């Protein structure tokens, strides 16, 4: 099992084994403990010290029913506290099948920069320039990405509300039909995901 740490300052990706302090954790427990440990409590939720963590539940990707939910954690711009929001859809099972315990997005990209993280079927991660997708609504965006990467791909995305950093913005996850209709809708996680997108 592994962590994928994405540093948006450096545009770098580092893969590491799950540290011992986090062994045996997944989903909500993992995201909340990591935010408590790694994010300064007084930081700006929309600033570079906050982290955005995606963690499938421990049984995600297994045949157990109703287990593949994805937890999203960060310091909330809405409440100022540790927040976990979770979503259904296909992303948690996909990450579980790849042996990914968490994706940790750290730092902050330069103003106006827009990227998306692609993880292929072998579990290799890369950052791809995404300026062409700026301002797209979630259904249009998901359709575009599925046409490019295949209709068995899972998509996590924000729309204009996240780009505008609205404190109630959600992160949308695609379902088995490719519709981004499953929402991590609490605590403004979509604003954290879009915190350095420039609206010009």
C-alpha positions as CSV (number, residue, x, y, z in Angstrom):
1,X,0.0,0.0,0.0
2,X,1.3,3.5,-0.8
3,X,0.8,7.2,-0.5
4,X,1.0,9.5,-3.5
5,X,2.2,13.0,-2.5
6,X,1.6,15.7,-5.1
7,X,3.5,18.9,-4.4
8,X,1.9,21.7,-6.4
9,X,4.7,24.2,-5.7
10,X,7.3,22.0,-7.3
11,X,4.9,20.2,-9.7
12,X,6.4,16.9,-8.3
13,X,5.0,13.6,-7.4
14,X,6.5,11.3,-4.7
15,X,5.3,7.8,-4.1
16,X,6.1,6.3,-0.7
17,X,5.1,3.3,1.5
18,X,2.5,4.1,4.1
19,X,4.4,5.4,7.1
20,X,4.1,3.4,10.3
21,X,2.2,6.2,12.1
22,X,-0.6,5.8,9.5
23,X,-0.5,2.0,9.1
24,X,-3.9,0.3,9.3
25,X,-5.8,3.5,8.7
26,X,-8.0,4.4,5.8
27,X,-10.9,6.7,4.8
28,X,-12.1,9.2,7.4
29,X,-9.8,8.1,10.2
30,X,-6.7,8.5,8.0
31,X,-7.7,11.9,6.5
32,X,-8.6,13.4,9.9
33,X,-5.4,12.2,11.6
34,X,-3.3,13.4,8.8
35,X,-4.8,16.8,8.8
36,X,-4.4,17.0,12.5
37,X,-0.8,16.0,12.3
38,X,0.4,17.7,9.1
39,X,-1.6,20.9,8.7
40,X,-0.9,23.9,11.0
41,X,-4.1,24.7,12.9
42,X,-3.9,28.4,12.3
43,X,-3.3,28.2,8.5
44,X,-5.5,29.7,5.8
45,X,-7.7,26.9,4.5
46,X,-7.3,28.4,1.0
47,X,-3.5,28.9,1.4
48,X,-0.5,26.8,0.7
49,X,-0.2,25.2,4.2
50,X,-3.5,23.3,3.9
51,X,-3.5,19.8,2.4
52,X,-6.2,18.0,0.4
53,X,-6.3,14.3,1.1
54,X,-8.2,11.6,-0.8
55,X,-8.4,8.3,1.0
56,X,-10.5,5.2,0.1
57,X,-11.9,3.2,2.9
58,X,-9.9,0.1,4.1
59,X,-12.1,-2.3,2.2
60,X,-12.4,-0.3,-1.0
61,X,-11.8,-2.4,-4.1
62,X,-12.8,-5.7,-2.3
63,X,-16.0,-7.7,-3.0
64,X,-17.5,-6.5,0.3
65,X,-20.7,-4.5,-0.5
66,X,-21.1,-0.9,0.3
67,X,-17.5,-0.4,1.2
68,X,-16.0,1.7,-1.6
69,X,-16.5,5.2,-0.5
70,X,-13.9,7.9,-0.8
71,X,-13.0,10.3,2.0
72,X,-11.8,13.8,1.3
73,X,-10.1,15.7,4.1
74,X,-8.7,19.2,4.6
75,X,-9.0,22.1,6.9
76,X,-12.4,23.5,6.0
77,X,-12.8,27.0,4.6
78,X,-16.4,26.9,5.8
79,X,-15.8,26.0,9.4
80,X,-12.1,26.4,10.0
81,X,-11.9,22.9,11.6
82,X,-10.8,19.5,10.4
83,X,-13.2,18.3,7.8
84,X,-14.0,15.0,6.2
85,X,-16.4,14.7,3.4
86,X,-17.1,11.5,1.5
87,X,-18.5,10.4,-1.8
88,X,-19.7,7.2,-3.5
89,X,-18.9,6.5,-7.2
90,X,-16.1,4.5,-8.7
91,X,-12.9,6.4,-7.5
92,X,-12.5,4.6,-4.1
93,X,-12.6,1.1,-5.7
94,X,-10.2,2.2,-8.4
95,X,-7.7,3.5,-5.9
96,X,-8.1,0.5,-3.7
97,X,-7.5,-1.9,-6.6
98,X,-4.2,0.0,-7.3
99,X,-3.0,-0.3,-3.7
100,X,-3.3,3.5,-3.1
101,X,-4.0,4.3,0.5
102,X,-4.1,8.1,0.0
103,X,-3.4,10.9,-2.4
104,X,-2.0,13.9,-0.6
105,X,-2.1,17.2,-2.4
106,X,0.3,19.7,-0.9
107,X,1.4,23.3,-1.5
108,X,-0.2,25.7,-4.0
109,X,0.3,26.1,-7.7
110,X,1.1,29.6,-9.1
111,X,-1.8,31.9,-9.8
112,X,-3.5,31.0,-13.0
113,X,-1.9,27.5,-13.3
114,X,-4.3,24.6,-13.7
115,X,-3.4,21.0,-13.7
116,X,-5.1,17.6,-13.2
117,X,-3.6,14.5,-11.7
118,X,-3.8,11.4,-13.9
119,X,-3.3,7.9,-12.4
120,X,-3.1,5.2,-15.1
121,X,-4.1,1.6,-14.8
122,X,-0.6,0.6,-13.6
123,X,-0.9,3.2,-10.8
124,X,1.6,5.6,-12.3
125,X,0.8,9.3,-11.6
126,X,1.5,12.4,-13.6
127,X,0.4,16.0,-13.7
128,X,-1.1,17.3,-16.9
129,X,-1.7,20.9,-17.9
130,X,-5.5,21.5,-17.8
131,X,-5.9,25.1,-19.0
132,X,-8.3,23.9,-21.7
133,X,-10.8,22.7,-19.1
134,X,-11.0,25.9,-17.1
135,X,-14.6,27.0,-16.4
136,X,-16.2,23.8,-17.5
137,X,-19.1,22.5,-15.6
138,X,-18.7,19.0,-14.1
139,X,-20.8,17.0,-16.6
140,X,-19.2,18.5,-19.6
141,X,-15.7,18.1,-18.1
142,X,-16.3,14.5,-17.2
143,X,-17.6,13.7,-20.7
144,X,-14.4,15.3,-22.2
145,X,-12.1,13.4,-19.9
146,X,-13.9,10.0,-20.4
147,X,-13.7,10.5,-24.2
148,X,-9.9,10.9,-23.9
149,X,-9.0,8.4,-21.3
150,X,-11.7,5.8,-21.7
151,X,-15.2,5.2,-20.2
152,X,-13.9,3.0,-17.4
153,X,-11.9,5.9,-16.0
154,X,-13.0,7.4,-12.7
155,X,-13.1,11.2,-12.5
156,X,-13.0,13.5,-9.5
157,X,-13.6,17.2,-10.4
158,X,-14.8,20.6,-9.5
159,X,-16.8,23.1,-11.5
160,X,-17.0,26.9,-11.5
161,X,-18.1,27.0,-7.8
162,X,-14.8,25.4,-6.8
163,X,-12.8,27.6,-9.2
164,X,-14.4,30.6,-7.6
165,X,-13.5,29.2,-4.2
166,X,-17.0,29.3,-2.9
167,X,-17.0,27.9,0.6
168,X,-19.7,25.4,-0.1
169,X,-18.2,24.0,-3.3
170,X,-18.2,20.2,-3.6
171,X,-15.9,17.7,-5.3
172,X,-17.9,15.5,-7.7
173,X,-17.1,11.8,-8.4
174,X,-18.3,9.8,-11.4
175,X,-20.6,6.8,-11.0
176,X,-20.6,3.6,-13.0
177,X,-22.4,5.4,-15.8
178,X,-19.7,8.1,-16.0
179,X,-21.9,10.8,-14.5
180,X,-20.2,13.1,-11.9
181,X,-23.2,12.9,-9.7
182,X,-21.7,11.6,-6.4
183,X,-20.6,14.5,-4.2
184,X,-18.1,15.1,-1.4
185,X,-20.4,18.0,-0.6
186,X,-19.6,19.1,2.9
187,X,-17.1,21.6,4.3
188,X,-16.1,23.3,1.1
189,X,-13.6,20.7,-0.1
190,X,-14.2,21.9,-3.7
191,X,-12.9,25.3,-2.8
192,X,-9.7,23.7,-1.3
193,X,-9.3,21.8,-4.6
194,X,-9.7,25.0,-6.6
195,X,-7.8,27.3,-4.3
196,X,-5.4,28.6,-6.9
197,X,-7.4,28.7,-10.0
198,X,-7.6,32.2,-11.5
199,X,-10.9,33.4,-12.9
200,X,-9.9,35.8,-15.7
